[in-house]
Amino acid sequence: MAKAKKTSSGKWRTLVFDYVDEKGKRHYKSFTANTKKESEYLATEYQMNKNDCKEDKGNCTVGQIISEYIDSKRTTLSPTTISGYECSYRNHYKAILDSPINVLTSNILQRWIGDLNQRLSPKTVLNTYGLFHSAIDYADIPFNFKVKLPQKKKDVDIYIPTDSDVKKLIQYFKDQDNKDMLVAVYLAAYGTLRRSEVCGATADDVHGNKLTVNKALVDAHDKGLILKATKNTSSTRVIELPQFVIDELPKSGKLVHIVPRTLTRNFASAVKHLKLPHFRFHDLRHYSASIMHAIGVPDVYIMERGGWSSDKTLKAIYRNSLTDYQRKYTDMTNDYFSKL
């Protein structure tokens, strides 16, 4: 049995071996209490429950099942996704974390969901429950629960920047002599790159007028900044850029020398300073897709250039098409009918 040790705060802590990750690092569970006996009791209880869990998954707690599921996905899902799972595990499962699966009922889960719904958005509640459902499915435990989930709110129409908005941003960053942000706007608006892709790209990825997009710099929260593969296989792509964009790119090193969080902050500050309608850096990708759609570029090429794996996002973008082009095509339509 693991022995408790007294900490500098005067409390007692017992460490219990939990698992070895894919890098060979050993992980432990910590049980801290006011007395040595209580700390060791909690540790022993955990070990016994863990052994019961190995023999029968139904004896596992919700926490054990979800932890096992998250650990199984560390090498296949992105660090950002894993970090999101861990955040959800820490913040949204406290009410059922220690409940064995075989004593859970639909009523218990419904009360838990109701509580989450009081303080979280419908989308977050759905994602939180989705993690629970995936973990149960991964553990191959029969899913016999019936609950009512909140209805997802209809997406609010997003504002897509216009040609004028993009020109103002470009001129602003030129006037500020902010080469990093100028290049970032060029790559997003004219090359469809995501923020993480912009921050991960290097001069070695540029060959002639073509940029190979094959990595992304993401903030994995507790693990810091991580350079990883692109969002999905469709996101790994080669983009031919206009010559004026190529001319602005550095000849060595990173294409922009700022991290994603700084890029977002600088961009939001510029939009506010220029008194433009509110939109995000990511919406420059939507601008690029809308322009291509407006000038008649086939969807299959737009998806390939932007690294979209399906046309779902494109359809959402088209529903919020550029105001400039809405006016243009409305006038063309009315003019045609007027001449009949």
C-alpha positions as CSV (number, residue, x, y, z in Angstrom):
1,M,0.0,0.0,0.0
2,A,1.2,3.5,-0.9
3,K,2.5,5.5,2.1
4,A,1.5,9.1,2.8
5,K,4.1,11.9,3.2
6,K,3.7,15.1,5.1
7,T,3.8,18.2,2.9
8,S,5.2,21.6,3.8
9,S,1.7,22.9,4.4
10,G,1.2,20.3,7.2
11,K,-1.2,18.1,5.2
12,W,-0.6,14.5,4.1
13,R,-0.3,13.4,0.5
14,T,-0.3,9.9,-1.0
15,L,0.8,9.2,-4.6
16,V,-0.6,6.3,-6.6
17,F,0.7,5.2,-9.9
18,D,-1.8,5.7,-12.7
19,Y,-0.4,5.1,-16.2
20,V,2.5,5.5,-18.5
21,D,2.0,7.9,-21.5
22,E,3.2,7.4,-25.1
23,K,6.5,9.1,-24.2
24,G,7.2,6.6,-21.4
25,K,6.5,9.2,-18.6
26,R,4.9,7.8,-15.5
27,H,1.8,9.6,-14.2
28,Y,0.5,9.5,-10.6
29,K,-2.8,10.4,-8.8
30,S,-2.4,12.5,-5.8
31,F,-4.6,12.2,-2.7
32,T,-4.2,15.0,-0.1
33,A,-5.9,15.1,3.3
34,N,-5.6,16.6,6.8
35,T,-4.5,13.2,8.3
36,K,-2.1,10.5,7.1
37,K,-4.8,7.8,7.6
38,E,-7.4,9.7,5.5
39,S,-4.9,10.3,2.7
40,E,-3.9,6.6,2.5
41,Y,-7.6,5.5,2.7
42,L,-8.5,7.7,-0.3
43,A,-5.5,6.3,-2.2
44,T,-6.4,2.7,-1.3
45,E,-10.0,3.2,-2.3
46,Y,-8.9,4.6,-5.7
47,Q,-6.7,1.5,-6.3
48,M,-9.5,-0.9,-5.4
49,N,-11.9,0.9,-7.7
50,K,-9.4,0.9,-10.5
51,N,-8.9,-2.9,-10.1
52,D,-12.7,-3.4,-10.1
53,C,-12.9,-1.2,-13.2
54,K,-10.4,-3.4,-15.1
55,E,-12.5,-6.5,-14.4
56,D,-15.9,-4.9,-15.2
57,K,-16.2,-1.5,-17.0
58,G,-19.5,-1.0,-15.3
59,N,-17.7,-0.6,-12.0
60,C,-15.6,2.3,-13.4
61,T,-16.5,5.8,-12.5
62,V,-17.3,8.5,-15.0
63,G,-14.0,10.1,-14.3
64,Q,-12.1,6.8,-14.9
65,I,-13.9,6.2,-18.2
66,I,-13.3,9.7,-19.5
67,S,-9.7,9.7,-18.4
68,E,-9.0,6.5,-20.2
69,Y,-10.7,7.8,-23.3
70,I,-8.7,11.0,-23.3
71,D,-5.5,9.1,-22.8
72,S,-6.3,6.8,-25.7
73,K,-6.7,9.8,-28.1
74,R,-3.5,11.7,-27.2
75,T,-1.6,10.4,-30.2
76,T,-4.5,10.8,-32.7
77,L,-6.2,14.0,-31.8
78,S,-4.7,17.5,-31.9
79,P,-3.2,19.0,-28.7
80,T,-5.9,21.7,-28.8
81,T,-8.7,19.1,-28.9
82,I,-7.1,17.1,-26.0
83,S,-6.7,20.3,-24.0
84,G,-10.4,21.1,-24.6
85,Y,-11.3,17.6,-23.4
86,E,-9.2,18.0,-20.2
87,C,-10.7,21.5,-19.6
88,S,-14.2,20.0,-19.9
89,Y,-13.3,17.1,-17.6
90,R,-12.0,19.5,-14.9
91,N,-14.8,22.1,-15.0
92,H,-18.0,20.4,-16.1
93,Y,-18.1,16.8,-14.7
94,K,-17.8,17.4,-10.9
95,A,-21.3,16.4,-10.2
96,I,-21.0,12.9,-11.7
97,L,-17.2,12.4,-11.8
98,D,-17.1,9.8,-9.0
99,S,-20.3,8.0,-10.0
100,P,-19.8,4.4,-11.1
101,I,-21.3,3.9,-14.5
102,N,-23.5,1.0,-13.3
103,V,-25.4,3.3,-10.8
104,L,-26.0,6.1,-13.3
105,T,-29.5,6.7,-14.4
106,S,-31.1,8.9,-17.0
107,N,-32.5,11.1,-14.2
108,I,-29.1,11.7,-12.7
109,L,-27.7,12.6,-16.1
110,Q,-30.7,14.9,-16.9
111,R,-30.2,16.8,-13.6
112,W,-26.5,17.2,-14.5
113,I,-27.3,18.4,-18.0
114,G,-29.9,20.8,-16.5
115,D,-27.3,22.3,-14.2
116,L,-24.9,22.7,-17.1
117,N,-27.6,24.4,-19.1
118,Q,-28.0,27.0,-16.5
119,R,-24.5,28.3,-16.8
120,L,-23.2,27.2,-20.2
121,S,-24.1,27.8,-23.8
122,P,-26.1,25.0,-25.6
123,K,-23.1,24.3,-27.8
124,T,-20.8,23.8,-24.8
125,V,-23.4,21.5,-23.1
126,L,-23.7,19.4,-26.3
127,N,-19.9,19.1,-26.6
128,T,-19.6,18.2,-22.9
129,Y,-22.3,15.5,-23.2
130,G,-20.7,14.4,-26.5
131,L,-17.4,13.6,-24.7
132,F,-19.3,11.5,-22.1
133,H,-21.1,9.6,-24.9
134,S,-17.8,9.0,-26.8
135,A,-16.1,7.7,-23.7
136,I,-18.9,5.3,-23.0
137,D,-18.9,4.1,-26.5
138,Y,-15.1,3.7,-26.5
139,A,-15.3,1.6,-23.3
140,D,-17.8,-0.7,-25.1
141,I,-20.5,-0.1,-22.4
142,P,-24.1,-0.4,-23.5
143,F,-25.6,3.1,-23.7
144,N,-29.0,2.9,-22.1
145,F,-29.5,6.5,-21.1
146,K,-32.2,8.8,-22.5
147,V,-31.9,12.5,-21.9
148,K,-33.2,15.7,-23.4
149,L,-30.4,18.0,-24.6
150,P,-30.7,21.7,-25.2
151,Q,-31.5,22.8,-28.7
152,K,-28.6,24.3,-30.5
153,K,-29.1,27.9,-31.3
154,K,-29.3,29.0,-34.9
155,D,-25.9,30.4,-36.0
156,V,-25.9,34.2,-36.0
157,D,-25.2,35.7,-39.3
158,I,-21.5,36.6,-39.5
159,Y,-20.1,39.7,-41.1
160,I,-17.8,39.0,-43.9
161,P,-15.3,41.8,-44.6
162,T,-15.5,43.7,-47.9
163,D,-12.8,44.7,-50.4
164,S,-12.9,48.1,-48.7
165,D,-12.3,46.6,-45.2
166,V,-9.4,44.5,-46.4
167,K,-7.8,47.5,-48.3
168,K,-8.0,49.7,-45.1
169,L,-6.4,47.0,-43.0
170,I,-3.6,46.5,-45.5
171,Q,-2.9,50.3,-45.7
172,Y,-3.1,50.6,-41.9
173,F,-0.4,47.9,-41.3
174,K,1.7,49.4,-44.1
175,D,1.5,52.8,-42.4
176,Q,2.4,51.2,-39.1
177,D,5.3,49.5,-40.8
178,N,4.0,46.2,-39.2
179,K,5.4,43.7,-41.6
180,D,4.2,40.7,-39.6
181,M,0.6,41.8,-39.6
182,L,0.7,42.8,-43.2
183,V,2.0,39.4,-44.3
184,A,-0.6,37.7,-42.0
185,V,-3.5,39.6,-43.6
186,Y,-2.1,38.9,-47.1
187,L,-1.9,35.1,-46.4
188,A,-5.4,34.9,-44.8
189,A,-7.3,37.2,-47.3
190,Y,-5.5,36.2,-50.5
191,G,-4.3,32.7,-49.6
192,T,-7.1,31.4,-47.2
193,L,-4.6,30.4,-44.5
194,R,-5.8,29.9,-40.9
195,R,-4.2,31.8,-38.0
196,S,-2.3,28.8,-36.9
197,E,-1.1,28.1,-40.4
198,V,0.1,31.7,-40.8
199,C,2.1,31.4,-37.6
200,G,3.5,28.0,-38.5
201,A,4.7,28.8,-42.0
202,T,8.3,29.4,-42.9
203,A,10.3,30.6,-45.9
204,D,11.3,27.0,-46.6
205,D,7.7,26.3,-47.4
206,V,7.8,28.8,-50.3
207,H,8.9,27.6,-53.7
208,G,8.5,30.2,-56.5
209,N,4.9,31.5,-56.3
210,K,3.7,28.5,-54.3
211,L,3.3,28.0,-50.6
212,T,3.1,24.5,-49.1
213,V,0.8,24.5,-46.0
214,N,1.7,21.5,-43.9
215,K,1.9,22.6,-40.3
216,A,0.3,24.9,-37.7
217,L,1.3,26.6,-34.5
218,V,-1.3,26.1,-31.8
219,D,-1.7,27.1,-28.2
220,A,-2.2,23.9,-26.2
221,H,-2.8,25.9,-23.0
222,D,-1.0,24.0,-20.2
223,K,1.5,22.6,-22.8
224,G,2.2,26.0,-24.4
225,L,2.8,26.5,-28.1
226,I,3.1,23.4,-30.2
227,L,4.0,23.0,-33.9
228,K,1.8,20.3,-35.3
229,A,0.3,19.0,-38.5
230,T,-2.5,20.8,-40.1
231,K,-6.1,20.6,-38.9
232,N,-7.0,17.6,-41.2
233,T,-5.6,15.9,-44.4
234,S,-7.6,18.4,-46.6
235,S,-5.8,21.3,-44.9
236,T,-2.4,20.1,-46.1
237,R,-2.2,21.8,-49.5
238,V,-0.2,23.9,-51.9
239,I,-1.4,27.4,-52.7
240,E,-0.2,29.6,-55.6
241,L,-0.1,33.2,-54.4
242,P,-0.1,36.5,-56.2
243,Q,3.3,37.9,-57.0
244,F,2.8,41.0,-54.8
245,V,2.2,38.7,-51.8
246,I,5.3,36.6,-52.6
247,D,7.4,39.8,-52.8
248,E,6.5,40.7,-49.2
249,L,7.4,37.3,-47.7
250,P,10.7,37.0,-45.7
251,K,13.4,35.0,-47.5
252,S,14.4,33.0,-44.4
253,G,12.9,31.9,-41.1
254,K,9.3,32.3,-40.1
255,L,6.9,34.2,-42.4
256,V,5.5,36.0,-39.3
257,H,7.4,36.4,-36.0
258,I,4.3,36.6,-33.8
259,V,2.3,33.9,-31.9
260,P,-1.4,33.3,-32.6
261,R,-2.6,35.1,-29.5
262,T,-0.7,38.2,-30.4
263,L,-1.9,38.1,-34.0
264,T,-5.5,38.1,-32.8
265,R,-4.9,40.9,-30.4
266,N,-3.2,43.1,-33.0
267,F,-5.9,42.4,-35.5
268,A,-8.8,43.2,-33.2
269,S,-7.0,46.5,-32.2
270,A,-6.7,47.5,-35.9
271,V,-10.3,46.7,-36.6
272,K,-11.4,48.9,-33.7
273,H,-9.0,51.7,-34.5
274,L,-10.3,51.8,-38.1
275,K,-13.9,51.7,-36.8
276,L,-14.7,48.8,-39.1
277,P,-17.6,46.4,-38.5
278,H,-16.6,43.8,-36.0
279,F,-15.0,40.7,-37.6
280,R,-12.3,38.2,-36.7
281,F,-9.0,37.5,-38.4
282,H,-10.5,34.1,-39.3
283,D,-13.2,35.9,-41.3
284,L,-10.5,36.9,-43.9
285,R,-10.7,33.3,-45.0
286,H,-14.4,33.7,-45.5
287,Y,-13.7,36.9,-47.4
288,S,-11.4,34.9,-49.7
289,A,-13.9,32.1,-50.2
290,S,-16.7,34.6,-50.9
291,I,-14.7,36.5,-53.5
292,M,-13.8,33.2,-55.3
293,H,-17.5,32.2,-55.3
294,A,-18.6,35.7,-56.5
295,I,-16.3,35.6,-59.5
296,G,-17.4,32.1,-60.5
297,V,-14.7,29.8,-59.1
298,P,-16.1,26.2,-58.7
299,D,-16.7,25.1,-55.1
300,V,-14.4,22.1,-55.5
301,Y,-11.4,24.5,-56.1
302,I,-12.4,26.8,-53.3
303,M,-12.5,23.8,-50.9
304,E,-9.1,22.7,-52.2
305,R,-7.5,26.1,-51.8
306,G,-8.9,26.8,-48.4
307,G,-8.4,23.3,-47.0
308,W,-12.1,22.6,-46.3
309,S,-13.0,19.0,-46.0
310,S,-16.7,19.6,-46.8
311,D,-18.9,22.3,-48.3
312,K,-20.8,22.8,-45.0
313,T,-18.7,25.9,-44.1
314,L,-18.8,27.2,-47.6
315,K,-22.6,27.1,-47.6
316,A,-22.6,29.0,-44.3
317,I,-20.3,31.6,-45.8
318,Y,-22.4,32.0,-49.0
319,R,-25.5,32.6,-46.8
320,N,-23.6,35.6,-45.5
321,S,-22.2,36.7,-48.8
322,L,-20.4,40.0,-49.2
323,T,-22.5,43.1,-49.1
324,D,-20.7,44.6,-52.0
325,Y,-21.5,41.7,-54.2
326,Q,-25.1,41.3,-52.9
327,R,-25.7,44.8,-54.2
328,K,-24.0,44.1,-57.5
329,Y,-26.0,41.0,-58.2
330,T,-29.3,42.5,-57.0
331,D,-28.9,45.3,-59.4
332,M,-28.0,42.9,-62.2
333,T,-31.1,40.8,-61.5
334,N,-33.5,43.8,-61.3
335,D,-31.9,45.3,-64.4
336,Y,-32.4,42.1,-66.4
337,F,-36.1,41.8,-65.4
338,S,-36.7,45.5,-66.1
339,K,-35.6,45.0,-69.7
340,L,-38.0,42.1,-70.3
